[in-house]
């Protein structure tokens, strides 16, 4: 058990779209601190969080340049889940 839930219930099966849905459910209600009225708004917060968390899990987290490299090198995979 993890946090009171049976471990096998926490493992989801299905397509990568299911992973997006699960991630989106947990992070869409966060306040969005990004500016939306200026040109510097480029990506939604969910995409930034997904890229950053995926990069950290993969071991590419020393600095922002590593996260950028991770995102650029795995753009095809990331675009299966979000527009990027």
SVG drawing of the C-alpha trace seen along z (x, -y; Angstrom):
<svg xmlns="http://www.w3.org/2000/svg" viewBox="-9 -42 33 47">
<polyline fill="none" stroke="black" stroke-width="0.4" points="0.0,0.0 1.1,-3.5 -0.7,-6.4 -3.5,-4.1 -4.1,-2.9 -3.4,0.6 -0.3,0.4 -1.9,2.1 -4.7,-0.5 -2.1,-3.2 -0.7,-1.6 -2.8,-2.6 -3.0,-0.7 -3.8,-2.1 -2.5,-4.6 -0.3,-7.6 -3.4,-9.7 -4.4,-8.1 -1.2,-9.4 -2.0,-12.9 -5.5,-12.7 -4.1,-11.6 -1.4,-14.3 -4.0,-17.0 -6.4,-16.0 -3.8,-16.7 -2.3,-19.9 -5.0,-21.9 -6.4,-23.5 -3.0,-25.1 -3.0,-28.9 -1.3,-30.0 1.4,-32.5 2.3,-33.1 1.5,-36.4 -1.2,-35.9 -1.4,-39.5 2.2,-39.8 4.1,-38.1 6.2,-36.0 3.3,-33.6 4.3,-30.6 3.4,-27.4 0.6,-26.4 1.7,-25.6 0.7,-22.0 3.2,-21.6 6.0,-23.2 5.4,-21.0 5.1,-17.9 8.4,-18.6 10.2,-19.4 8.9,-16.4 9.6,-14.1 13.2,-15.5 13.8,-15.1 12.5,-11.5 14.8,-10.7 17.9,-12.2 18.2,-15.4 17.8,-18.0 21.2,-19.6 20.0,-22.9 17.4,-24.5 19.7,-23.9 19.5,-20.1 15.7,-20.3 15.7,-22.2 17.9,-19.6 15.7,-16.8 12.6,-18.5 14.2,-19.1 15.6,-15.6 12.3,-14.0 9.9,-16.3 8.2,-13.6 7.3,-11.7 6.2,-14.9 4.0,-15.9 2.1,-12.6 0.8,-14.0 0.8,-17.8 1.1,-20.2 4.5,-21.8"/>
</svg>
